[in-house]
Amino acid sequence: MPERPLFIRNVEGSRVYYDVLSSKRSFYYTVDMLDLLATGCDCDNHVKGHKHCNHMTDAESAEAAFQQTQHNLSELPVSDEVKRHEAPLNGTRAFSLLR
């Protein structure tokens, strides 16, 4: 049987939520996120006790790692070839077939 991922990041419009694998590894709990803060989980510990559960802590760690990865990717230098393809063909002049 293949190993199940511990976290699955989901995005629906502006909503971000994680499916976090239960400790028994049999099903996933859904954890809602607001930026880097987990706002809710559908496990009994959070639903009945309104406590910050382990699933919420795990989802916050996963989202922090995801955001850091996205930040690092945005800092990568752009190659000269990409710059060349994105450069305007005529500089600032309008396109014209006639000289």
C-alpha positions in Angstrom: 0.0 0.0 0.0 1.5 3.4 -1.0 2.4 5.9 1.8 -0.2 8.6 2.3 1.0 12.2 2.3 0.8 13.9 5.7 -0.6 17.1 4.3 -2.5 18.0 1.2 -2.8 21.7 0.4 -6.0 22.8 -1.2 -7.0 26.2 -2.6 -10.6 27.1 -3.7 -10.7 30.8 -4.7 -9.3 32.7 -1.7 -9.9 29.8 0.7 -6.8 27.8 1.7 -7.2 24.6 3.7 -5.1 21.5 4.5 -6.2 17.9 4.7 -4.0 16.6 7.5 -3.6 12.8 8.0 -4.9 11.5 11.3 -2.6 9.9 13.9 -4.0 6.5 13.0 -3.2 7.2 9.3 -6.7 6.2 8.3 -8.4 9.4 7.2 -7.8 13.2 6.9 -9.0 16.1 9.0 -9.7 19.4 7.2 -7.9 22.5 8.7 -8.9 25.9 7.5 -6.1 28.5 7.2 -6.0 32.3 7.3 -2.5 33.3 6.1 -0.2 31.4 8.4 -2.8 30.8 11.1 -5.0 27.8 11.4 -8.6 28.9 12.2 -10.4 25.6 12.5 -10.2 21.8 12.3 -12.9 19.2 12.1 -11.4 16.9 14.7 -13.3 16.2 17.9 -10.6 18.0 20.1 -11.1 21.2 18.3 -14.9 20.9 17.6 -15.9 20.0 21.1 -13.1 21.6 23.1 -12.2 24.6 20.9 -8.6 23.8 21.5 -5.6 24.3 19.2 -5.0 20.7 18.1 -1.9 19.0 16.6 -3.5 19.0 13.2 -3.7 22.8 13.3 -0.1 23.0 14.4 1.0 20.7 11.6 -1.0 22.7 9.0 0.6 26.0 10.2 4.1 24.4 9.9 3.2 23.2 6.4 1.9 26.5 5.3 4.9 28.4 6.7 7.2 26.0 4.7 5.1 26.5 1.6 5.2 30.3 1.9 8.9 30.2 2.4 9.4 28.1 -0.7 7.2 30.6 -2.7 9.3 33.5 -1.4 12.5 31.8 -2.3 11.2 31.1 -5.8 10.3 34.7 -6.3 13.9 35.7 -5.6 15.5 33.5 -8.3 17.3 35.6 -10.9 15.7 35.8 -14.3 17.9 34.5 -17.2 18.9 36.7 -20.1 16.9 34.4 -22.5 13.7 35.0 -20.5 14.4 38.8 -20.5 14.9 38.7 -24.2 11.6 36.9 -24.9 9.7 39.4 -22.7 11.3 42.5 -24.2 9.3 44.7 -26.5 10.1 44.2 -30.2 10.3 47.9 -31.1 11.3 49.4 -27.8 8.9 52.2 -27.0 7.9 52.9 -30.6 4.5 51.8 -32.0 4.5 48.9 -34.5 4.8 49.9 -38.1 5.4 47.9 -41.4 6.6 51.1 -43.1 9.8 52.8 -42.3 
